[in-house]
Amino acid sequence: MMMRLLVIDVRTHDEFSQGHIPGAVHIPIDDLPTRLSEIPKEKSIVSYCNMRHRGNSRGERAAKYLQENGFKAFAIDGGFVEWNHTGLPIERT
């Protein structure tokens, strides 16, 4: 069965390398417009950042941008900080 969910980390390279959600694709927020063609339209997208500016975070802005471009996209509430805080698995590169 094909995975129908794609997790996108929109943080900087340094933030991503320090730890990220397992299997996340790294597309920094500033690169998103030029990399849209890499994102399959048939997948649901979950974006995240560190959620330091709730309501205007990079993850939320990425999800909104993706929605405006025809993707089904959502941001992880609380971002990577909340993911890590709850003890969910992380990867480091």
Contact map, one row per residue, 1 for C-alpha under 8 A:
111000000000000000000000000000000000000000000000000000000000000000000000000000000000000000000
111100000000000000000000000000000000000000000000000000000000000000000000000000000000000000000
111111000000000000000000000000000000000000100000000000000000000000000000000000000000000000000
011111000000000000000000000000000000000001110000000000000000000000000000000000000000000000000
001111100000000000000000000000000000000000111100000000000000000000000000000000000000000000000
001111110000000000000001100000000000000000111100000000000000000000000000000000000000000000000
000011111000000000000011100000000000000000001111000000000000000000000000000000000000000000000
000001111100000000000001111000000000000000001111000000000000000000000000000000000000000000000
000000111110000100011001111100000000000000000011100000000010000000000000000000000000000000000
000000011111000000000000011110000000000000000011100000000110010000000000000000000000000000000
000000001111101100000000011110000000000000000001110000000100000000000000000000000000000000000
000000000111111100000000000100000000000000000000000000000000000000000000000000000000000000000
000000000011111110000000010100000000000000000000000000000000000000000000000000000000000000000
000000000001111111000000000000000000000000000000000000000000000000000000000000000000000000000
000000000011111111100000000000000000000000000000000000000000000000000000000000000000000000000
000000001011111111110000010000000000000000000000000000000000000000000000000000000000000000011
000000000000111111110000000000000000000000000000000000000000000000000000000000000000000000011
000000000000011111110000000000000000000000000000000000000000000000000000000000000000000000011
000000000000001111111000000000000000000000000000000000000000000000000000000000000000000001111
000000001000000111111101000000000000000000000000000000000000000000000000000000010000000001110
000000001000000000111111000000000000000000000000000000000000000000000000000000010010000011100
000000000000000000011111000000000000000000000000000000000000000000000000000000000000000011100
000000100000000000001111100000000000000000000000000000000000000000000000000000000000000000000
000001111000000000011111110000000000000000000000000000000000000000000000000000000000000000000
000001111000000000000011111000000000000000000000000000000000000000000000000000000000000000000
000000011110100100000001111100000000000000000000000000000000000000000000000000000000000000000
000000011110000000000000111110110010000000000000000000000000000000000000000000000000000000000
000000001111100000000000011111110000000000000000000000000000000000000000000000000000000000000
000000000110000000000000001111110000000000000000000000000110010000000000000000000000000000000
000000000000000000000000000111111000000000000000000000000000000000000000000000000000000000000
000000000000000000000000001111111110000000000000000000000000000000000000000000000000000000000
000000000000000000000000001111111111000000000000000000000000010000000000000000000000000000000
000000000000000000000000000001111111000000000000000000000000000000000000000000000000000000000
000000000000000000000000000000111111100000000000000000000000000000000000000000000000000000000
000000000000000000000000001000111111111000000000000000000000000000000000000000000000000000000
000000000000000000000000000000011111111000000000000000000000000000000000000000000000000000000
000000000000000000000000000000000111111100000000000000000000000000000000000000000000000000000
000000000000000000000000000000000011111100000000000000000000000000000000000000000000000000000
000000000000000000000000000000000011111110000000000000000000000000000000000000000000000000000
000000000000000000000000000000000000111111100000000000000000000000000000000000000000000000000
000000000000000000000000000000000000001111110000000000000000000000000110000000000000000000000
000100000000000000000000000000000000000111110000000000000000000000000000000000000000000000000
001111000000000000000000000000000000000111111000000000000000000000000011000000000000000000000
000111000000000000000000000000000000000011111100000000000000000000000011100000000000000000000
000011110000000000000000000000000000000000111110000000000000001000000011110000000000000000000
000011110000000000000000000000000000000000011111000000000000001000000000111100000000000000000
000000111100000000000000000000000000000000001111100000000011011000000000111100000000000000000
000000111110000000000000000000000000000000000111111000000111000000000000001100110000000000000
000000001110000000000000000000000000000000000011111000001110000000000000000000110000000000000
000000000010000000000000000000000000000000000001111100001010000000000000000001111000000000000
000000000000000000000000000000000000000000000001111111001110000000000000000011111000000000000
000000000000000000000000000000000000000000000000011111001000000000000000000000000000000000000
000000000000000000000000000000000000000000000000001111111000000000000000000000000000000000000
000000000000000000000000000000000000000000000000001111111000000000000000000001000000000000000
000000000000000000000000000000000000000000000000000011111001000000000000000000000000000000000
000000000000000000000000000000000000000000000000000011111101100000000000000000000000000000000
000000000000000000000000000000000000000000000000111111111111100000000000000000000000000000000
000000000110000000000000000010000000000000000001101000011111110000000000000000000000000000000
000000001100000000000000000010000000000000000011111000001111111000000000001100100000000000000
000000000000000000000000000000000000000000000011000000111111111100000000011000000000000000000
000000000000000000000000000000000000000000000000000000011111111110000000000000000000000000000
000000000100000000000000000010010000000000000010000000000111111111000000001000000000000000000
000000000000000000000000000000000000000000001110000000000011111111100000111000000000000000000
000000000000000000000000000000000000000000000000000000000001111111110000110000000000000000000
000000000000000000000000000000000000000000000000000000000000111111111000000000000000000000000
000000000000000000000000000000000000000000000000000000000000011111111111100000000000000000000
000000000000000000000000000000000000000000000000000000000000001111111111100000000000000000000
000000000000000000000000000000000000000000000000000000000000000111111110000000000000000000000
000000000000000000000000000000000000000000000000000000000000000011111110000000000000000000000
000000000000000000000000000000000000000010000000000000000000000001111111000000000000000000000
000000000000000000000000000000000000000010111000000000000000000001111111100000000000000000000
000000000000000000000000000000000000000000111000000000000000000001100111110000000000000000000
000000000000000000000000000000000000000000011110000000000000001101100011111000000000000000000
000000000000000000000000000000000000000000001110000000000001001100000001111100000000000000000
000000000000000000000000000000000000000000000111000000000011011000000000111110100000000000000
000000000000000000000000000000000000000000000111000000000010000000000000011111110000000000000
000000000000000000000000000000000000000000000000001000000000000000000000001111100100000000000
000000000000000000000000000000000000000000000000011001000000000000000000000111111110000000000
000000000000000000000000000000000000000000000001111000000010000000000000001111111110000000000
000000000000000000011000000000000000000000000001111000000000000000000000000101111111000000000
000000000000000000000000000000000000000000000000011000000000000000000000000001111111100000000
000000000000000000000000000000000000000000000000000000000000000000000000000011111111110000000
000000000000000000001000000000000000000000000000000000000000000000000000000001111111111100000
000000000000000000000000000000000000000000000000000000000000000000000000000000011111111111000
000000000000000000000000000000000000000000000000000000000000000000000000000000001111111100000
000000000000000000000000000000000000000000000000000000000000000000000000000000000111111100000
000000000000000000000000000000000000000000000000000000000000000000000000000000000011111110000
000000000000000000000000000000000000000000000000000000000000000000000000000000000011111111000
000000000000000000001100000000000000000000000000000000000000000000000000000000000001001111100
000000000000000000111100000000000000000000000000000000000000000000000000000000000001000111110
000000000000000000111100000000000000000000000000000000000000000000000000000000000000000011111
000000000000000111110000000000000000000000000000000000000000000000000000000000000000000001111
000000000000000111100000000000000000000000000000000000000000000000000000000000000000000000111
